[in-house]
Amino acid sequence: MRYRVLAAAAFITGLSMIAAPVGAQNAPRTAWGQPDLQGVWDFRTITPLERPQSLGEQAFLTEEEAANLEQEVVDRNTDLAARAARRTEVTQSVDRGEEGAPGFYNNFWLDRGTNTVGTRRTSLVVEPPNGRIPERTAASQRATSEQRAYSRDHPSDSWENRSAYDRCILGFNAGPPITPGGYNQNLQVFQTPDHVALVTEMVHTTRVVPLDGRGALDDSIRQWSGDARGHWEGDTLVVETRNFSAKRRWRNTTEAMTLVERFTRLDDDTLEYEFTVIDPETWETPWTAQIPMRRNNLTLFEYACHEGNHSMEGILAGARADERSGL
């Protein structure tokens, strides 16, 4: 365990020694001299988190490959929007996409974006070099298998059997860490000399990050979004977060997880977001992803998802009906 902790520390130190991205020194600054990270930032992209195995060691797409992928997404969205409306036998609802799967959104409501990242990298994961999340530990694989078996047999005994995402406690792309997916893919940053607030459009998760050097919370205090502390390394804001709740289970991580996020304003329209996940109980090694966020001149829109909403009532009522019918 000591070896893993030292290795993780060395990994982060190595990342911090990487030169600041070109253009960061020319980014806008606040009245008190810090790089100005404020604004609404759009993190949609069709670049996958992990490199598709079919691409092997190919780290970057060619310009033609990227253009073809982007056109495929545009064509698919156009085809689904033009698909003739039809009613499903199960729900009697109108289907215009996503293969008519009952219970899922029509494609109209999804907003995954239509562009790859500007570098044309084949994955958002940049470390390990293969662009893929490392192998899970044996203990994590066992725990995940047991949890899936339990969830299969007890999907809706009560609201506590549903995930934090079903319960609107967490947003599936809001993190932390922030990862593209689905819709509501915007982050708004507010900034003062001694605090930064990170607000996601999804579920309106708000993280207030102190920059004043205060100590961390006691290890016994656990939070859904963890306990964050920030500091500046040159022109990069570094946010380190610990004390995650064991109930959170982001990608089946444990409460041992540590997250290191780095925010660098490259220019007027680009905020580079990078995160490193360290959880020796879940993955054999740390891993890092990098996501360029683009300025969005619109405001955040309301996302009215809250714990105990009508969806949860419907899920549990459906489960009770299944029980009465003997299913």
MIMI-359805 format. One record per residue (C-alpha): residue number from 1; residue in one letter; x, y, z. Coordinates in nm, 4 decimals. Example, Ala and Ser with C-alpha at 12.3 -4.5 7.8 and 13.67 -1.06 7.14 Angstrom:
// MIMI-359805
   tilo   kollum         c1         c2         c3
      1        A     1.2300    -0.4500     0.7800
      2        S     1.3670    -0.1060     0.7140
//
This chain:
// MIMI-359805
   tilo   kollum         c1         c2         c3
      1        M     0.0000     0.0000     0.0000
      2        R     0.2854     0.2387     0.0871
      3        Y     0.4371     0.1671    -0.2534
      4        R     0.1097     0.2504    -0.4246
      5        V     0.0734     0.5784    -0.2360
      6        L     0.4317     0.6813    -0.3190
      7        A     0.3832     0.5805    -0.6815
      8        A     0.0653     0.7865    -0.7030
      9        A     0.2407     1.0864    -0.5487
     10        A     0.5231     1.0554    -0.7986
     11        F     0.2691     1.0264    -1.0804
     12        I     0.1021     1.3554    -0.9826
     13        T     0.4374     1.5274    -0.9348
     14        G     0.5370     1.4210    -1.2840
     15        L     0.2157     1.5632    -1.4274
     16        S     0.2689     1.8943    -1.2477
     17        M     0.6121     1.9263    -1.4084
     18        I     0.4648     1.9198    -1.7583
     19        A     0.4994     2.2631    -1.9177
     20        A     0.1925     2.4877    -1.9103
     21        P    -0.0064     2.4665    -2.2347
     22        V     0.0947     2.7127    -2.5033
     23        G    -0.1113     3.0309    -2.4771
     24        A    -0.1935     2.9946    -2.1063
     25        Q     0.0249     3.2938    -2.0199
     26        N    -0.1820     3.5089    -2.2586
     27        A    -0.5193     3.4143    -2.1093
     28        P    -0.7442     3.6851    -1.9585
     29        R    -0.6785     3.7738    -1.5946
     30        T    -0.8898     3.8907    -1.3034
     31        A    -0.8517     4.2306    -1.1378
     32        W    -0.6411     4.0608    -0.8685
     33        G    -0.4038     3.9021    -1.1186
     34        Q    -0.5160     3.5363    -1.1379
     35        P    -0.6054     3.3728    -1.4705
     36        D    -0.9760     3.4396    -1.5260
     37        L    -1.1572     3.1059    -1.5456
     38        Q    -1.5058     3.2530    -1.5186
     39        G    -1.7817     3.1836    -1.7650
     40        V    -1.9916     2.8969    -1.8967
     41        W    -1.7871     2.6170    -2.0539
     42        D    -1.9245     2.3509    -2.2900
     43        F    -1.7598     2.0074    -2.2639
     44        R    -1.9545     1.8154    -2.5311
     45        T    -1.7496     1.5940    -2.7593
     46        I    -1.7914     1.2727    -2.9537
     47        T    -1.4374     1.1691    -2.8621
     48        P    -1.4820     0.8657    -2.6325
     49        L    -1.3378     0.8501    -2.2818
     50        E    -1.1415     0.5360    -2.3745
     51        R    -0.9720     0.4583    -2.7043
     52        P    -1.1692     0.1972    -2.9003
     53        Q    -0.9800    -0.1301    -2.8958
     54        S    -1.0108    -0.1479    -3.2735
     55        L    -0.7729     0.1496    -3.3013
     56        G    -0.4935    -0.0329    -3.1207
     57        E    -0.1984     0.2029    -3.0682
     58        Q    -0.3399     0.4842    -3.2841
     59        A    -0.3309     0.7881    -3.0540
     60        F    -0.4680     1.0424    -3.3038
     61        L    -0.7190     1.0437    -3.5873
     62        T    -0.6261     1.1814    -3.9256
     63        E    -0.8070     1.4952    -4.0351
     64        E    -1.0133     1.2850    -4.2760
     65        E    -1.1048     1.0261    -4.0099
     66        A    -1.2198     1.2973    -3.7706
     67        A    -1.4272     1.4663    -4.0432
     68        N    -1.5910     1.1338    -4.1332
     69        L    -1.6828     1.0607    -3.7704
     70        E    -1.8328     1.4056    -3.7269
     71        Q    -2.0361     1.3715    -4.0467
     72        E    -2.1653     1.0316    -3.9338
     73        V    -2.3045     1.1886    -3.6167
     74        V    -2.4713     1.4700    -3.8111
     75        D    -2.6221     1.2216    -4.0573
     76        R    -2.7472     0.9962    -3.7781
     77        N    -2.9141     1.2865    -3.5971
     78        T    -3.0783     1.3957    -3.9223
     79        D    -3.2036     1.0445    -3.9985
     80        L    -3.3493     0.9967    -3.6492
     81        A    -3.5205     1.3368    -3.6563
     82        A    -3.6818     1.2506    -3.9909
     83        R    -3.7890     0.8994    -3.8906
     84        A    -4.1635     0.8528    -3.9186
     85        A    -4.3404     0.8612    -3.5850
     86        R    -4.4823     0.5320    -3.4632
     87        R    -4.6313     0.4127    -3.1391
     88        T    -4.4705     0.1388    -2.9330
     89        E    -4.6974    -0.1461    -2.8255
     90        V    -4.5673    -0.1398    -2.4684
     91        T    -4.5847     0.2289    -2.3805
     92        Q    -4.8111     0.3680    -2.6549
     93        S    -4.5645     0.6544    -2.6742
     94        V    -4.4307     0.8079    -2.9944
     95        D    -4.0833     0.6901    -3.0875
     96        R    -3.8474     0.8894    -3.3044
     97        G    -3.5159     0.7270    -3.2299
     98        E    -3.2824     0.5141    -3.0200
     99        E    -3.4331     0.1969    -3.1664
    100        G    -3.7622     0.2540    -2.9881
    101        A    -3.6348     0.1214    -2.6567
    102        P    -3.9113     0.1870    -2.4018
    103        G    -3.7931     0.3916    -2.1077
    104        F    -3.5085     0.5688    -2.2910
    105        Y    -3.4966     0.9167    -2.4372
    106        N    -3.5676     0.9870    -2.7993
    107        N    -3.2543     1.1117    -2.9719
    108        F    -3.4046     1.4612    -2.9856
    109        W    -3.3421     1.5081    -2.6131
    110        L    -2.9770     1.4019    -2.6225
    111        D    -2.6998     1.6506    -2.6867
    112        R    -2.3718     1.4613    -2.7180
    113        G    -2.2155     1.7115    -2.9573
    114        T    -2.0941     1.6641    -3.3132
    115        N    -1.7192     1.7281    -3.2902
    116        T    -1.4081     1.5423    -3.1833
    117        V    -1.1588     1.7247    -2.9606
    118        G    -0.9371     1.9689    -3.1487
    119        T    -0.6258     1.7546    -3.1157
    120        R    -0.8115     1.4639    -3.2826
    121        R    -0.6931     1.2382    -3.0002
    122        T    -0.8676     0.9000    -3.0139
    123        S    -0.9579     0.9109    -2.6431
    124        L    -0.9995     1.1583    -2.3606
    125        V    -0.7770     0.9335    -2.1488
    126        V    -0.4187     1.0514    -2.2027
    127        E    -0.2479     0.8369    -1.9376
    128        P    -0.1878     0.5394    -1.9644
    129        P    -0.0550     0.5885    -2.3191
    130        N    -0.2907     0.3223    -2.4575
    131        G    -0.5799     0.5616    -2.3945
    132        R    -0.7697     0.3156    -2.1770
    133        I    -0.8639     0.3042    -1.8101
    134        P    -0.6311     0.0635    -1.6227
    135        E    -0.7300    -0.2848    -1.5127
    136        R    -0.9359    -0.3150    -1.1977
    137        T    -0.7966    -0.4783    -0.8877
    138        A    -0.9187    -0.8268    -0.8030
    139        A    -1.0978    -0.6892    -0.4957
    140        S    -1.2801    -0.4301    -0.7068
    141        Q    -1.3879    -0.6908    -0.9605
    142        R    -1.5345    -0.9081    -0.6828
    143        A    -1.7122    -0.6133    -0.5196
    144        T    -1.8572    -0.4994    -0.8524
    145        S    -1.9821    -0.8487    -0.9344
    146        E    -2.1465    -0.8814    -0.5918
    147        Q    -2.3084    -0.5383    -0.6223
    148        R    -2.4486    -0.6178    -0.9654
    149        A    -2.5926    -0.9460    -0.8412
    150        Y    -2.7571    -0.7713    -0.5463
    151        S    -2.8968    -0.4942    -0.7672
    152        R    -3.0380    -0.7532    -1.0069
    153        D    -3.2247    -0.9282    -0.7251
    154        H    -3.3205    -0.6098    -0.5364
    155        P    -3.3678    -0.3395    -0.8000
    156        S    -3.6355    -0.1354    -0.6241
    157        D    -3.7045    -0.2593    -0.2706
    158        S    -3.6937     0.1089    -0.1730
    159        W    -3.5441     0.4353    -0.2989
    160        E    -3.2164     0.3313    -0.1388
    161        N    -3.1795     0.0547    -0.3965
    162        R    -3.1679     0.3094    -0.6763
    163        S    -2.8455     0.4809    -0.7748
    164        A    -2.7493     0.8319    -0.6732
    165        Y    -2.8157     0.9280    -1.0362
    166        D    -3.1712     0.7875    -1.0352
    167        R    -3.2277     0.9759    -0.7107
    168        C    -3.1036     1.3043    -0.8614
    169        I    -2.8350     1.3382    -0.5965
    170        L    -2.5591     1.3268    -0.8562
    171        G    -2.5538     1.4024    -1.2281
    172        F    -2.4116     1.1319    -1.4521
    173        N    -2.1781     1.3772    -1.6272
    174        A    -2.1345     1.6284    -1.3438
    175        G    -1.8713     1.4362    -1.1538
    176        P    -1.6468     1.5107    -1.0007
    177        P    -1.4666     1.4366    -1.2239
    178        I    -1.6577     1.5957    -1.5092
    179        T    -1.6990     1.3630    -1.8073
    180        P    -1.9020     1.4201    -2.1276
    181        G    -2.2244     1.2278    -2.1682
    182        G    -2.5901     1.2674    -2.2588
    183        Y    -2.6934     1.6300    -2.2218
    184        N    -2.6625     1.9405    -2.0003
    185        Q    -2.2909     1.9443    -2.0718
    186        N    -2.1964     2.2813    -1.9316
    187        L    -1.9864     2.4026    -1.6394
    188        Q    -2.0047     2.7536    -1.4962
    189        V    -1.7085     2.8894    -1.3019
    190        F    -1.7282     3.1714    -1.0457
    191        Q    -1.4113     3.3144    -0.8968
    192        T    -1.2916     3.5331    -0.6081
    193        P    -0.9365     3.5775    -0.4748
    194        D    -0.9846     3.3010    -0.2180
    195        H    -1.2612     3.0771    -0.3577
    196        V    -1.3705     2.9187    -0.6841
    197        A    -1.7224     2.7801    -0.7362
    198        L    -1.7801     2.5069    -0.9957
    199        V    -2.1461     2.4708    -1.0987
    200        T    -2.2600     2.2039    -1.3429
    201        E    -2.5780     2.2376    -1.5457
    202        M    -2.6586     1.8723    -1.4725
    203        V    -2.8422     1.8579    -1.1367
    204        H    -2.6832     2.1980    -1.0606
    205        T    -2.4111     2.0401    -0.8497
    206        T    -2.2144     2.3220    -0.6850
    207        R    -1.8653     2.2782    -0.5474
    208        V    -1.7155     2.5686    -0.3533
    209        V    -1.3374     2.5266    -0.3514
    210        P    -1.1360     2.7240    -0.0910
    211        L    -0.8027     2.8631    -0.2111
    212        D    -0.6925     3.0065     0.1249
    213        G    -0.4855     2.7121     0.2474
    214        R    -0.7305     2.5910     0.5123
    215        G    -0.6996     2.2319     0.6324
    216        A    -0.9025     1.9430     0.4996
    217        L    -1.2099     1.8014     0.6721
    218        D    -1.1712     1.5219     0.9229
    219        D    -1.1561     1.1815     0.7558
    220        S    -1.4846     1.0821     0.9230
    221        I    -1.6786     1.3491     0.7306
    222        R    -1.7773     1.2122     0.3901
    223        Q    -1.9574     1.4009     0.1143
    224        W    -2.1201     1.3144    -0.2184
    225        S    -1.8795     1.5415    -0.4087
    226        G    -1.5921     1.5025    -0.1641
    227        D    -1.3934     1.7705     0.0172
    228        A    -1.2063     1.9964    -0.2263
    229        R    -0.9072     2.2264    -0.1688
    230        G    -0.7489     2.4374    -0.4419
    231        H    -0.4245     2.6156    -0.5145
    232        W    -0.2488     2.7753    -0.8092
    233        E     0.0474     2.6204    -0.9856
    234        G     0.1551     2.8998    -1.2185
    235        D    -0.1471     2.9734    -1.4379
    236        T    -0.3197     2.6435    -1.3603
    237        L    -0.5815     2.5990    -1.0888
    238        V    -0.5282     2.2642    -0.9152
    239        V    -0.8181     2.1176    -0.7154
    240        E    -0.7507     1.8150    -0.4937
    241        T    -1.0541     1.6291    -0.3594
    242        R    -1.0807     1.3551    -0.0973
    243        N    -1.3394     1.2342     0.1563
    244        F    -1.5819     1.0956    -0.1011
    245        S    -1.8821     0.9089     0.0348
    246        A    -1.8671     0.5306    -0.0019
    247        K    -2.2292     0.5450    -0.1249
    248        R    -2.1287     0.7461    -0.4305
    249        R    -1.9676     0.4636    -0.6292
    250        W    -1.8594     0.6715    -0.9300
    251        R    -1.7408     0.3973    -1.1675
    252        N    -1.7482     0.1701    -0.8603
    253        T    -1.4742     0.3656    -0.6859
    254        T    -1.4261     0.3463    -0.3102
    255        E    -1.4003     0.6126    -0.0421
    256        A    -1.0212     0.5818    -0.0802
    257        M    -1.0420     0.7732    -0.4090
    258        T    -0.8424     1.0935    -0.4514
    259        L    -0.9117     1.3242    -0.7436
    260        V    -0.6740     1.5881    -0.8822
    261        E    -0.8285     1.8331    -1.1310
    262        R    -0.6396     2.0967    -1.3295
    263        F    -0.8051     2.3986    -1.4975
    264        T    -0.6007     2.6055    -1.7449
    265        R    -0.7403     2.8976    -1.9459
    266        L    -0.5713     2.8686    -2.2841
    267        D    -0.7378     3.1610    -2.4607
    268        D    -1.0633     3.3550    -2.4725
    269        D    -1.2611     3.0522    -2.5875
    270        T    -1.0848     2.7499    -2.4356
    271        L    -1.0595     2.6114    -2.0821
    272        E    -0.8484     2.2972    -2.0638
    273        Y    -0.9741     2.0527    -1.8032
    274        E    -0.7594     1.7621    -1.6898
    275        F    -0.8215     1.5142    -1.4102
    276        T    -0.6275     1.2326    -1.2488
    277        V    -0.8071     0.9577    -1.0576
    278        I    -0.6182     0.7720    -0.7849
    279        D    -0.7898     0.4816    -0.6120
    280        P    -0.5544     0.1887    -0.5389
    281        E    -0.8516    -0.0163    -0.4166
    282        T    -1.0201     0.0105    -0.7576
    283        W    -0.7503     0.0434    -1.0254
    284        E    -0.3996    -0.0935    -1.0495
    285        T    -0.2577     0.2490    -1.1415
    286        P    -0.3794     0.6106    -1.1540
    287        W    -0.5200     0.7405    -1.4813
    288        T    -0.5633     1.0819    -1.6403
    289        A    -0.8083     1.2332    -1.8906
    290        Q    -0.8028     1.5688    -2.0654
    291        I    -1.1050     1.7585    -2.1985
    292        P    -1.0958     2.0950    -2.3791
    293        M    -1.4001     2.3009    -2.2790
    294        R    -1.5305     2.5673    -2.5158
    295        R    -1.6854     2.8981    -2.4142
    296        N    -2.0658     2.9005    -2.4285
    297        N    -2.2210     3.2474    -2.4469
    298        L    -2.5566     3.1188    -2.3205
    299        T    -2.6484     3.0939    -1.9538
    300        L    -2.7061     2.7627    -1.7744
    301        F    -3.0594     2.6329    -1.8098
    302        E    -3.2732     2.4886    -1.5323
    303        Y    -3.2520     2.1143    -1.4815
    304        A    -3.5399     2.0237    -1.2532
    305        C    -3.4150     1.6947    -1.1154
    306        H    -3.4502     1.6570    -0.7403
    307        E    -3.4555     1.3713    -0.4931
    308        G    -3.8027     1.2277    -0.4388
    309        N    -3.9440     1.3504    -0.7701
    310        H    -4.2225     1.1840    -0.9696
    311        S    -3.9872     0.9457    -1.1462
    312        M    -3.8906     0.7766    -0.8211
    313        E    -4.2558     0.7377    -0.7262
    314        G    -4.3207     0.5751    -1.0637
    315        I    -4.0212     0.3395    -1.0358
    316        L    -4.1247     0.2133    -0.6921
    317        A    -4.4937     0.1901    -0.7843
    318        G    -4.3994    -0.0182    -1.0886
    319        A    -4.1896    -0.2505    -0.8711
    320        R    -4.4810    -0.3022    -0.6300
    321        A    -4.7127    -0.3756    -0.9233
    322        D    -4.4648    -0.6369    -1.0518
    323        E    -4.4601    -0.7991    -0.7077
    324        R    -4.8398    -0.8176    -0.6937
    325        S    -4.8477    -0.9777    -1.0377
    326        G    -4.5889    -1.2362    -0.9376
    327        L    -4.3182    -1.1156    -1.1780
//
